[in-house]
C-alpha cells in the first residue's frame, strides 16, 4: 500500500487554502445576510427611538458600506461568484452597489419618515 505524501509544503498549502476558504465564506455571509440583517435591526431601533439622529444611524450606514466592501473583497480576492455560478466581475459589483445604495437610502428615509410621523 502506498503511503500518502504528508510533506510540510503540502500541509502549509492546504492550511492556507482552508484559511482563504473560511475568510471567503465569512465575507459572503456578511454581504449576503449579516450586513443587511444589521441594517434591518438598526431600522427597527430607529423607528422605536424617539429622538433625533443617533449612533444607530451611523451603524446602519456602516453596515451597508460594509456589505459593499465585503462584496468588493470577495470578488477581487476570493473569486466571488454570481447566483448562476459564473465568476463575478466589477460590473456585477457596480450594479450591486447602486441597487444597495438606492434601496438603503429609500429605506433609511422611510424609516425616519415613519418615526417622525409616529406611525409605529
TASUL-V999952 format. One record per pair of residues at least 12 apart in sequence whose C-alpha atoms are under 7 Angstrom apart, sorted by the first residue. I is the first residue (numbers start at 1). GAP is how many residues later the second one is. If there is no record, write none. Layout:
BEGIN
i-><I & I>
gap-><GAP & GAP>
END
This chain:
BEGIN
i-><24 & 24 & 27 & 27 & 28 & 30 & 31 & 31 & 31 & 35 & 35 & 35 & 35 & 36 & 38 & 39 & 39 & 39 & 42 & 42 & 43 & 47 & 47 & 47 & 47 & 47 & 68 & 71 & 72 & 75 & 75>
gap-><50 & 54 & 43 & 47 & 46 & 37 & 36 & 39 & 40 & 28 & 29 & 31 & 32 & 28 & 25 & 21 & 24 & 25 & 14 & 18 & 68 & 64 & 65 & 67 & 68 & 73 & 29 & 22 & 21 & 13 & 14>
END
